[in-house]
Each structure stands twice: as structure tokens, then as C-alpha cells.
């Protein structure tokens, strides 16, 4: 019999274009429909590689980073979060999206809205 090509569902991937099998993403990683690699992280995790389009996501628990990053949403990350897109609580800032140095705003919450 012949095999029919179908796109893999979200959360699954097929590493080969001609493959008829879909594999589940590794723990804490996720994918869009039709993916060849699981390239982003589930809710509660962030990708330290900043979500490279062809790279396997390297997902880290947001709880591990929450003590130093002062993140929003009860120290969780929405799906597809990368280090660059982690949101900070109001009253904190960082000089760039790649900086791990988080500083408190001298003027308090009114001076810094938070975010990236």
C-alpha cells in the first residue's frame, strides 16, 4: 500500500520530509503543526537559545530563573517564551533583552513599566 503524507500535529515532529511517522516532542518542548523539529518551549519554560528557527529548543524551568529575573505572571512563562522575551515586573529593568542583570528602577514602579 501507499503511504499518505500528512503534517504532524502540534506537539509532534517529523525529522525527514519523506517520513510518514510523527514523533512526540521531548519533555518541556513543543512544536507547531507540520514541524521538523520541536523548536519552542511549553508554558512554564523558556528557551535559552532564543527560539532559533531550525534549532531544537533548550527549555529551562522559569521557576529556576524567577528569583533573579523578577518575572510577571506568578513566575511562569507563556508558551514560546525565550530569554529575550521574558517579561519583568513593573519597577525593574534590564539594559538589553540578552542581559541577565536586572536592576530596580530608582523611581519605583511608576518609572519603569516592566516588560522586556
N, C-alpha and C positions, 0 to 999 in steps of 0.2 A: 504494500500500500504506500501511497504517497503521504508525506507529512505537510501540513499547512503551517506556514509561518504566521505567528500571531505575536503581538507586542506583549512583553511581560507586564504584569500588574504592578502597581505601586508597591514598594517594599520587596521587590524581586528584581533580578537582573539576568541577562544572558551575555556572557563574555564574548561570544562569537556571533557574527552576523548570520551565519547559516545554521545556527543551533535551533533545535526545536524544544529545548529544555530551558526552564527558568529556575534559578536558584534563589533561595531566601537570602536577604541581606544579613550580614553579620550583626551581632547584638549591638544595639545603640546606633546603627546606621540605617539609612533609608534611601529610597530612590523614587524618581518619577516613573510614570508608565513608559515602557519601552527602553529602559536604561541598559547600558552595557556595563555599568559599574555603580555601586552604591556610593554616591558622592556627597551626601549631606547627612546631618545628624538628626536623630529623633528629638522630640520635645524633652527638655531637661538636660541636653548635651550641646556642646558647641564644638565646631571643627577648628582645631588649632592650625590647620593648613589653609584656612580661609576659603574653603569650598572650590578648589581647582576643578575645572570642568571635566577633566579626564582622570583625575586622581582619586583614589579611594579615600574617603573621609577618615580622619583620625579624631574620633569623638572622645571628649573628656566631660565628665560629670560637672555641671555648673555649680553644684554644691561645693566642689573642691575649690573653686575659684571665688565663690561668693564672699568669703571673709575679706579678701583684698580688693575686689572689684566693685563692691557696693552696688550690686545689680538690682534691677527692678523686679517686679512680679514674684515676690517671696523667694528670691534667689533661684529662679528657674529660667530657662531659655526657651523661646518658642522654637518650633521646628525650623531647620535650615539656618540656625544661628551659627555665625563664625566669630572668631575672636574680634574681628574688625567691627562686627555689628552688635556686640554685647552692649546693652543699654545700662547707663549709670543712673543712680538715684539723683533727684534734684539736690543741688548743693555740692556736687562732686564733678570733676572734670579730668580729662587727660589730654596731653598735647597732640596726640595723633591716634588714629584707630589701631596702630600697632604698639602703642605704649602700654606697658604694664604698670607704670607709675600713676596712681590715682591720687589726686590732690583734692582737699576740701577747699571750696571757694571761700575767699576771705569775707565776702558779703553774704554768705549763707545761701539758703535755698532760693532766695529772690535773685541773686546774682548769677546763678547757673541753673538752667532748666533741666540739666541731666541729659540723657541720651548718649550718643556715641562720643 
